[in-house]
Amino acid sequence: MRRLVLAVAMLCGIGLAAAPAAAAVTSNKADAAAGWLARQLIDGERFEADFGGQKFPDQGLTIDAVFAFAAAGVSDTNAGKAIAWLAKPEITTGYVGSGNEAYAGAHAKLMLAAQIRGENPASFGGVDLKAGLLSLLTPSGRFSDRSEFGDYSNALSQSLALLALDRTPGGAPASAVTFLAGAQCADGGFPQNFGEATCTSDVDATATAVQALRATGDAVNAAEGTAWLVTKQHANGGFGFGTNAPNANSTGLAAQALAGHRPAAAAKAREFLRSLQTGCAGAVADRGAIAYDATGLNPSTAPRATAQAILGLARVPLSDLHGGGRPQAPVLSCPRV
């Protein structure tokens, strides 16, 4: 049948679709965003950070893409390539630390990515991520960095640690769950940084913390955090970092946390995210991308903004992410002109 279609097209001079033959076409916003994100990966496998013209591996953003592909259930071929790149020993140790250096957030985030992709976190890139993470658990219940540069662990790394360990047979340590719950501010939200003189709730930290607490059985504190999140939603449905204007990153995380719990607020957040997405009126190469904010698409911020926005658009919590979706990276369906 395909040969017949091609023959007719050639004889009649009918133009065929501009999309690559292997590309899937979609009208789903999350799928289109994930397809665009996959096409931004270098060699289809990784992101890099540019500092003064020098390129460095960006494991964190690459993991964000793995999360996004799992949430949307597409671009699975690229997700497989990304996890294979992350599993290279030099890439793994360059991220989680080696020797006397060990970083809690990196261990937790990479462990969660490995689990989502069905890899063994006890032997990933030559590293036992689970053992390494548990070695950073302090008597207080906090997961802390071991580094000569200081301890940069925070509520995000604590939450990711709970989410990763909750997937293991032993579950997350009770002391670690208690520590995160104990960091809650009086208004119900969670701070990004622990131990500050004034507890200041943060949208990103709260959105991640409530997901971790739900996964580990603390429904009460999770509900309080969710209620606080709703109070920080702007009239246009977006969420901002601190007192800043709404952005896709914070809104994506908040929408993910609200989905299934505060449906009206989650729906408004998704509307805001879709308002930032490049549609059929945009350049073909940009279609599906999600801008960081209303100022427009910026190539330097769009990959991370798109990755985190997908989490909100797809409505799948971090605790439920699993790989194995459709292999192709879809392109946005647009009418031909």
Order of alpha helices (4+ residues) and beta strands (2+ residues): alpha-beta-alpha-beta-beta-alpha-alpha-alpha-alpha-alpha-alpha-alpha-alpha-alpha-beta-beta-alpha-alpha-alpha-beta
